């Protein structure tokens, strides 16, 4: 995949999100419509002809978009997510959670079958 193809894919993602925003969000009157310049790509991946991008707009609406293009079906899917929280967790807390939630190994000899 060359840079031109990547640029084209990113433009597709941004255009789809701008269209979705302008159709479903801006029409409700809380936000002005967006242009491609108001849309940015957070992450992008390309594999086996398909691509996926996580996309957002500059509007303060807490919406996040996942655009997936399926090359076999020649169609794009747009999933819209609303950010409901942004929590910070330290490494110490992560380690504590991991220790607390690790499942003990199951001994198959301890499993009792129900008598039917």
N, C-alpha and C positions, 0 to 999 in steps of 0.2 A: 504494500500500500504506500503510495507516495503522498507528499504533503498536500497536493491539490485535492486528492480524494479525502484526506482527513479534513481539510478546510471545508469541502463540500458537505461532508457528514455533519460537521459542527454547525454549519449554516442551516442545514435541515432541522437539526435539534432546536436551535434558537428560534427558527421561524415557527415550528410547531408549538413551542411554548408561548411565543408571543401571540400567536393566533388563539391558543387555548385561553390565555389570560384575558385577551381583549374580548373574547366571546363569552366567557363564563364569570369573570371577575370585574373587569372594568365596566361592563354593562350594568352592574348593580349600583354604580355611582360612587362607590367609596374610593376608587383609585382611577387615576387617569390611564388611558391606554398606553401600552409600551411599544417600542420599536426594537429592532434587533440590537441596538446599542444599549438598551436597558436590560438585556438578557445576557447571562454569563454561564459558562460551563464550568462546573466544579471538578468533575472527573469524566473521563472518556476512556472507553476500551473498545477494541476491535478484535474479533476472533472469528475465523472461518466465514468471513463475508458479512457477519452480523456486527452491529455496533450498539453500544449502550452508553448513555451519558446521564449524569446527574446535573440538573440545570436549575437555576433560580433567576429571579428578577431583582431589580434594585428597589422594588416596592416593599414597604414594611407590612407585608401581609402574612408572613410566616409560612408561605407555601414553597414547596420543594417539588421538583418534577423529575421523574425517571423516564427517559425516552429510550425505547428499545426498537431497533429496526430489524425485522426478520427478512433476510434476503430470499429465502425460499418462498415465502408467501407474499413478498413484495408489499409489505405494510409496516406501519409504525404503530407502536403502542405507547400511550402516555399515561403514566400513573402519577397521581397528584397526592402529595402528602402534606400534612399541616404539622409544623413543628410545635410541640406542646411543652417541651422542656429542654433545658441545656444544663445538665448536671456534670460536675467535675468530681472525679474520684481519684484519690492518690494511689500510688503503687502499694503503699502499706494496706490501705483498705481493700484493694483488689486481691492482694495475697490472703487477707483475712477471709474474704468472701470465698475464694477458691478452696481454702482449707475447710471452711464450714460446709461447703456444698459438694465436696467430692464424695461420690457414692462408694460405699464399702463394697469390696468384691463379694460376689455371691458364690457360695459353695453349693454346687449342684446337689450335694448329698443332703443339704439342709432343706431342700425344696420338697414339700409334701404334696402329693397328688390328691385331688379330691376323689373320694370314692363315690362313684355314680350309682 
